[in-house]
Amino acid sequence: MRQIALRAAVLLACVVAMNCGGSSPTSPDAPGDGSGGGGSAGGATGQTAIYSDSTFDDNNWETELQLFGAGGTASAGHLNFNGQAGAGYRQITITVNSAEGNGTAAQVAMFSFHRGDVYFPSSDGAIYTVSYSEDSILQSGGGNGQYSAPALRQNGKLYTLVPGAGAFPTPEAAWTSHSLSGLTQNSFRTIASDSDHPNFSTSGSRIEVGFMRQHSAAAGNPGGTRTGGIDNWRITLHR
């Protein structure tokens, strides 16, 4: 967490301590503003499971890459903002290879999952909607920065939002807050298929939570590198 004036650092630290270890399906947050249910949820109960991190210790995160077309590379790790002790955030660097002359785009998607944060629809309840928020910054590379979105892993498949359908750009050179709400199971998809969605109903298997960062180069364009940061990550499952 970056040490910025007027932020309630103590309260945020308490949120991390309470919610980074697993589901909290009885916390009293109100449901999101979406009207559609996930799977056979049939309506929200007003209960939630909240997961958050504003420290980003490397031991708490694991990554999985998906490469498309000409591909590329990606890396991520914990840093302290401006060298401030306790001002932890996660930095992500994505490099896409050149897509010139080969008729295909280059795309890299890095999925990051918070270890130990697992939701079990069969026992915790069907998920009605999902809310998401983060602070982000673009540190080098220009353009739209890296596209960012919440991420879920279920049955070994990686689900997220894509540009044009919920994933948001992060072009800002200063820390900027982004948020999404009312996301249903059909909002999430695999990158490869817009018809492959997670199962939010009580028959769905365990769900791991995290975030996705993506960078791409259209066919005929050179590759490049973009480096950005994420802080104050929070995902809320409304049931």
C-alpha positions as CSV (number, residue, x, y, z in Angstrom):
1,M,0.0,0.0,0.0
2,R,1.4,3.4,-1.0
3,Q,1.7,5.9,1.9
4,I,-0.5,8.7,0.6
5,A,-2.0,11.4,2.8
6,L,-5.6,11.1,3.8
7,R,-5.8,7.4,3.1
8,A,-7.1,5.3,6.0
9,A,-4.0,3.1,6.2
10,V,-5.0,1.4,9.4
11,L,-8.5,0.5,8.1
12,L,-7.0,-0.9,4.9
13,A,-4.5,-3.0,6.8
14,C,-7.4,-4.4,8.8
15,V,-9.3,-5.3,5.5
16,V,-6.2,-7.2,4.3
17,A,-5.8,-9.0,7.6
18,M,-9.5,-10.1,7.6
19,N,-10.0,-10.9,3.9
20,C,-6.7,-12.2,2.4
21,G,-6.9,-15.6,3.9
22,G,-10.1,-17.1,2.4
23,S,-13.8,-16.6,1.9
24,S,-15.8,-14.4,4.1
25,P,-19.3,-15.2,2.8
26,T,-21.1,-13.5,5.7
27,S,-19.7,-10.0,5.6
28,P,-22.4,-7.4,5.3
29,D,-21.6,-5.6,2.1
30,A,-24.6,-4.8,-0.1
31,P,-25.0,-6.6,-3.4
32,G,-23.8,-5.1,-6.7
33,D,-26.0,-3.2,-9.1
34,G,-26.3,-5.9,-11.7
35,S,-29.7,-7.4,-12.3
36,G,-28.6,-10.8,-13.7
37,G,-27.8,-13.8,-11.6
38,G,-24.8,-16.1,-12.1
39,G,-25.8,-19.7,-12.9
40,S,-28.9,-20.6,-10.8
41,A,-28.2,-18.0,-8.1
42,G,-31.8,-16.8,-8.2
43,G,-31.1,-13.5,-6.4
44,A,-28.7,-11.9,-3.9
45,T,-28.9,-12.5,-0.2
46,G,-26.8,-9.4,0.8
47,Q,-23.9,-11.6,1.9
48,T,-20.4,-11.3,0.3
49,A,-17.0,-12.8,0.2
50,I,-14.3,-10.1,0.0
51,Y,-10.7,-10.6,-1.0
52,S,-8.1,-7.7,-1.0
53,D,-4.4,-6.9,-0.9
54,S,-2.6,-3.6,-0.5
55,T,0.8,-5.1,0.3
56,F,1.5,-7.5,-2.5
57,D,4.1,-9.8,-0.9
58,D,5.5,-12.0,-3.7
59,N,4.8,-15.1,-1.6
60,N,1.1,-14.4,-1.7
61,W,0.8,-14.3,-5.5
62,E,1.3,-16.8,-8.3
63,T,1.1,-16.1,-12.1
64,E,0.1,-17.9,-15.2
65,L,0.8,-16.7,-18.8
66,Q,-1.3,-17.1,-21.9
67,L,0.4,-16.2,-25.2
68,F,-1.4,-15.7,-28.6
69,G,0.0,-15.2,-32.1
70,A,3.6,-14.0,-32.0
71,G,3.5,-14.0,-28.2
72,G,6.0,-12.4,-25.9
73,T,7.0,-12.4,-22.2
74,A,5.9,-11.0,-18.9
75,S,7.1,-10.7,-15.3
76,A,5.8,-9.3,-12.0
77,G,7.1,-8.6,-8.5
78,H,6.7,-6.6,-5.4
79,L,8.1,-3.0,-5.2
80,N,8.0,-0.1,-2.7
81,F,6.6,3.1,-4.2
82,N,9.3,5.8,-4.2
83,G,11.3,3.6,-1.8
84,Q,8.9,4.1,1.0
85,A,8.9,1.4,3.6
86,G,5.5,-0.3,3.7
87,A,4.4,1.3,0.5
88,G,4.1,-2.0,-1.3
89,Y,2.6,-2.5,-4.8
90,R,2.9,-5.1,-7.6
91,Q,4.7,-4.1,-10.8
92,I,3.9,-5.9,-14.1
93,T,6.1,-5.8,-17.2
94,I,4.7,-7.2,-20.4
95,T,6.7,-7.4,-23.7
96,V,5.0,-8.4,-26.9
97,N,7.0,-9.6,-29.9
98,S,6.8,-7.9,-33.3
99,A,3.7,-8.7,-35.3
100,E,5.2,-7.2,-38.5
101,G,5.1,-9.3,-41.6
102,N,3.6,-12.4,-40.2
103,G,-0.1,-11.7,-40.6
104,T,-0.9,-12.4,-37.0
105,A,-1.2,-10.3,-33.8
106,A,1.0,-10.7,-30.8
107,Q,-0.7,-10.9,-27.4
108,V,0.4,-11.6,-23.8
109,A,-2.0,-12.0,-20.9
110,M,-0.6,-12.4,-17.4
111,F,-3.0,-13.9,-14.8
112,S,-2.2,-13.3,-11.1
113,F,-4.0,-15.3,-8.4
114,H,-3.9,-14.6,-4.7
115,R,-2.8,-17.8,-2.9
116,G,-5.3,-19.1,-0.4
117,D,-8.2,-17.1,-1.7
118,V,-10.7,-19.8,-2.7
119,Y,-14.5,-19.6,-3.0
120,F,-16.6,-22.8,-2.9
121,P,-20.1,-22.2,-4.5
122,S,-21.4,-25.5,-3.2
123,S,-20.9,-24.5,0.4
124,D,-20.4,-20.7,0.3
125,G,-23.4,-20.1,-2.0
126,A,-24.1,-19.3,-5.6
127,I,-22.5,-16.0,-6.8
128,Y,-25.0,-13.3,-7.9
129,T,-22.6,-10.6,-9.0
130,V,-19.0,-9.6,-8.8
131,S,-17.5,-6.1,-8.0
132,Y,-13.9,-5.2,-8.6
133,S,-11.5,-2.3,-7.8
134,E,-7.8,-1.5,-8.1
135,D,-5.4,1.5,-8.3
136,S,-3.1,1.4,-11.3
137,I,-0.3,3.4,-12.9
138,L,1.5,3.3,-16.2
139,Q,5.3,3.6,-15.6
140,S,6.6,3.2,-19.1
141,G,5.3,2.3,-22.6
142,G,2.7,4.8,-23.4
143,G,-0.6,4.2,-25.3
144,N,-3.4,2.6,-23.4
145,G,-1.0,1.0,-21.0
146,Q,-1.9,-2.5,-20.0
147,Y,-5.5,-3.6,-20.0
148,S,-6.6,-4.8,-16.6
149,A,-9.6,-6.8,-15.3
150,P,-10.5,-9.2,-12.5
151,A,-9.6,-12.9,-13.1
152,L,-11.0,-16.2,-11.9
153,R,-9.7,-19.7,-12.2
154,Q,-12.1,-22.7,-12.2
155,N,-11.4,-26.3,-13.3
156,G,-8.0,-25.2,-14.6
157,K,-9.5,-22.6,-17.0
158,L,-8.7,-18.9,-16.8
159,Y,-11.6,-16.4,-16.9
160,T,-11.5,-12.7,-17.3
161,L,-12.9,-9.7,-19.2
162,V,-11.5,-8.6,-22.5
163,P,-10.9,-5.1,-24.1
164,G,-14.2,-3.8,-25.4
165,A,-16.1,-6.0,-22.9
166,G,-15.1,-4.8,-19.5
167,A,-11.3,-4.8,-19.3
168,F,-10.1,-1.3,-18.9
169,P,-7.0,0.5,-20.1
170,T,-4.5,1.9,-17.6
171,P,-2.8,4.9,-19.4
172,E,-2.5,7.2,-16.4
173,A,1.0,8.3,-15.3
174,A,-0.3,8.9,-11.8
175,W,-2.0,6.4,-9.5
176,T,-5.7,6.2,-10.6
177,S,-8.6,4.2,-9.1
178,H,-10.7,2.0,-11.3
179,S,-13.8,0.0,-10.4
180,L,-16.4,-2.4,-11.9
181,S,-19.6,-3.7,-10.5
182,G,-22.6,-5.8,-11.5
183,L,-20.5,-8.5,-13.2
184,T,-22.2,-11.8,-13.8
185,Q,-20.9,-15.2,-14.8
186,N,-21.5,-14.3,-18.4
187,S,-19.3,-11.2,-18.0
188,F,-16.3,-13.6,-17.6
189,R,-14.9,-15.6,-20.4
190,T,-11.8,-17.3,-21.5
191,I,-9.7,-15.2,-23.9
192,A,-10.0,-17.8,-26.6
193,S,-13.8,-18.2,-26.5
194,D,-16.6,-15.7,-25.8
195,S,-18.9,-18.6,-25.1
196,D,-16.8,-20.3,-22.4
197,H,-17.9,-18.9,-19.0
198,P,-17.4,-20.0,-15.3
199,N,-20.1,-21.6,-13.3
200,F,-21.3,-19.4,-10.4
201,S,-24.1,-21.8,-9.3
202,T,-24.0,-24.1,-6.4
203,S,-23.0,-26.9,-8.8
204,G,-19.8,-25.0,-9.7
205,S,-16.4,-26.1,-8.5
206,R,-13.9,-24.1,-6.4
207,I,-13.0,-20.6,-7.7
208,E,-9.7,-18.8,-7.2
209,V,-9.6,-15.1,-7.6
210,G,-7.0,-12.5,-8.8
211,F,-6.5,-10.1,-11.7
212,M,-5.3,-10.1,-15.3
213,R,-3.0,-7.7,-17.2
214,Q,-2.8,-7.8,-21.0
215,H,-0.8,-6.1,-23.8
216,S,-1.0,-6.8,-27.5
217,A,0.3,-5.6,-30.9
218,A,-2.0,-5.8,-33.9
219,A,-0.9,-7.7,-37.0
220,G,1.6,-5.6,-39.0
221,N,2.7,-3.6,-36.0
222,P,6.0,-3.7,-34.0
223,G,6.1,-5.2,-30.6
224,G,7.0,-3.3,-27.4
225,T,7.1,-3.2,-23.6
226,R,4.8,-1.7,-21.1
227,T,5.4,-1.5,-17.4
228,G,2.7,-0.7,-14.9
229,G,1.7,-1.1,-11.3
230,I,-1.3,-2.3,-9.3
231,D,-2.3,-1.5,-5.7
232,N,-5.3,-1.8,-3.4
233,W,-6.7,-4.8,-5.3
234,R,-10.2,-5.8,-4.1
235,I,-12.7,-8.3,-5.5
236,T,-16.1,-8.9,-3.9
237,L,-18.3,-11.9,-4.6
238,H,-22.0,-11.0,-3.9
239,R,-24.3,-14.0,-3.1
